[in-house]
Amino acid sequence: ARRKSSAVYSPFDTAIARIDREAVRATLDARLGIGPETVVLAFLGQFAERKRPLVFVETIAALRRARPQLRLIALMFGEEFEPGIEAHIRARIEELGIGDLVRMMGFVRPVVPWLAASNMLVVPAVEEPFGRTLIEAMLVGTPVVAAASGGNLEAIRNRGTGLLARIDDPADLAAHVLELIDHPDLAGTIAHRARQEALAKFSIEHHVKKVTPIYREVLAA
């Protein structure tokens, strides 16, 4: 099927790539009472099993074990999709003793300023369709660390436009996060490549260029 077909991606609002990351980070720092040296990790999505919010929580615990002195805040944006899962998330945070690191932010709109203010987007989701959040992160220059599953594999070139970790493996996700923390030049290079690729592939102009010949072929049939 892959040899006989090609994908035309839906367009994104690529204007978000012009966001002032320093300004939104300063706003975030003031709101949360943190400093620019604090690493901010973001989780965005419905609280559902497929999104693996508990794996995200376990990843934060793994980061604390690996680097107990690391200044870190993990922001979980989303709302409960499956009954009872948010209570389970909160209980696990308490069990792991990381209540000082994880903040439940609820459902927010617009989410782009928060995404742009974060140091990384962590996507532990499995069997995910093509996720818009990954592309939005790429457009605003936020590096992505994701599970090597589903649409994440289509959106990200491993070590080119993001990092892919083993599925359901908090320790591996944490190791990839630490790699970008320890190597800011690598994080910057990945963010730059991802932004340029997203601008090229997901603009309205690119979408029109790809879809117009298809309409012409159909109409001529």
Buried (B, 14 or more C-beta within 10 A) or exposed (E): EEEEEEEEBEBBEBEBBEBEBEEBBEBBBEEBEBEEEBBBBBBBBBBBEBBBBBBBBBBBBBBBEEBEEBEBBBBBBBEBBEEEBBEBBBEBBEEBEBEEBBBBBEEEEEBBBBBBBBBBBBBBBBEBEBBBBBBBBBBBBBBBBBBBBBBBBBBBBBBEBBBBBBBBBBBBBBBBBBBBBEEEEBBEBBBEBBBEBBBEBBBEEBBEEBBEEEEEEEEEE
